[in-house]
C-alpha cells in the first residue's frame, strides 16, 4: 500500500492527530531494533509530503465503538473519502452512514487491481 501512495491512483488524507497516532504506534519499544525501525520517520515524512491534510471543523463524536477511532471517521468525512482502509472494521461500522466503505488492505488492493 505504501508503494502506491503518491502515484495519483488515490488520495491519501491525513491529519495532525492521525500522524501523531501513527508515530506513537510505530515507535513503541516493541518495534525498536527490528528491521525497518530506522525508516519510520522517513515513512511518516513521506505520508506528510504526499497526503492531503484535512482540518477537522466538526466532530461526530461519539460515533465509533473505540473513542480513539473517532478521529479516523472524522478525517474520512472531512476528506470526502470513499473508503477507510483498516483491519479494524468492527469499531468503524458507522462509516456507512456517511457513505464510506470499509476495506482491509487486501480488499483495497484487489479492488484496484494491484493484486489478483
C-alpha positions in Angstrom: 0.0 0.0 0.0 2.8 2.4 0.9 4.3 2.0 -2.6 1.0 3.3 -4.1 1.0 6.5 -2.0 1.7 9.5 -4.2 1.1 7.7 -7.5 -2.2 9.5 -8.2 -4.3 6.4 -8.1 -6.0 7.5 -4.9 -5.7 10.3 -2.4 -4.2 9.8 1.0 -5.9 12.0 3.6 -4.0 12.8 6.8 -4.5 15.0 9.9 -2.1 16.0 12.6 -3.7 13.7 15.2 -3.5 10.8 12.7 0.2 11.3 12.0 0.9 11.6 15.7 -1.1 8.4 16.3 0.9 6.6 13.6 4.1 7.8 15.1 3.2 6.7 18.6 2.1 3.3 17.4 5.1 2.7 15.1 7.7 3.8 17.7 6.5 1.7 20.6 9.5 -0.1 22.1 8.5 -3.5 20.8 9.5 -2.3 17.3 12.8 -0.9 18.4 15.8 -2.6 16.8 13.7 -4.6 14.3 14.2 -4.3 10.5 12.9 -1.0 9.2 12.9 0.7 12.6 15.1 3.5 11.3 12.8 4.2 8.4 9.7 5.0 10.5 10.4 8.8 10.5 11.1 8.7 6.7 7.7 6.9 6.0 5.8 9.4 8.2 7.6 12.3 6.4 6.6 10.8 3.1 2.9 10.5 4.2 3.0 14.1 5.3 4.5 15.2 2.0 2.1 13.2 -0.2 -1.0 13.2 1.9 -3.8 15.8 1.7 -4.0 17.4 5.1 -7.6 17.8 6.3 -8.6 20.2 9.0 -11.4 18.9 11.1 -14.0 21.6 11.6 -16.6 19.4 13.2 -16.7 16.5 15.5 -19.0 13.5 15.1 -18.2 12.1 18.5 -19.0 9.6 19.8 -19.7 7.5 16.7 -17.3 4.6 17.0 -17.0 1.7 19.5 -13.5 2.9 20.4 -13.2 6.6 21.1 -9.7 6.6 19.6 -11.2 5.7 16.2 -13.5 8.8 16.1 -10.7 10.8 14.6 -10.4 8.3 11.7 -14.1 8.7 10.9 -13.9 12.5 11.2 -10.9 12.6 8.9 -12.7 10.4 6.3 -15.8 12.6 6.4 -13.8 15.9 6.2 -11.8 14.4 3.2 -14.9 13.2 1.4 -13.4 9.8 1.3 -15.0 6.8 -0.4 -13.0 4.3 1.7 -11.4 3.7 5.0 -8.6 1.1 4.8 -8.4 -0.7 8.1 -8.1 -4.0 9.8 -10.5 -2.7 12.4 -13.8 -2.7 10.7 -15.9 -3.6 13.7 -15.1 -0.4 15.5 -15.8 1.8 12.4 -19.2 0.3 11.3 -20.8 3.8 11.4 -18.7 4.8 8.4 -21.5 3.5 6.1 -23.9 6.2 7.5 -21.6 8.7 5.7 -21.3 6.6 2.5 -17.8 5.4 3.4 -16.9 1.8 2.6 -14.6 -0.1 5.0 -12.0 -2.3 3.3 -9.0 -4.1 4.7 -5.7 -3.6 2.8 -6.1 -6.8 0.8 -9.6 -5.9 -0.3 -8.5 -2.5 -1.3 -5.6 -3.8 -3.4 -7.9 -6.4 -5.0 -10.5 -3.7 -5.8 -7.9 -1.5 -7.6 -6.3 -4.4 -9.4 -2.9 -4.3 -7.6 -3.1 -7.9 -6.7 -5.0 -10.9 -8.1 
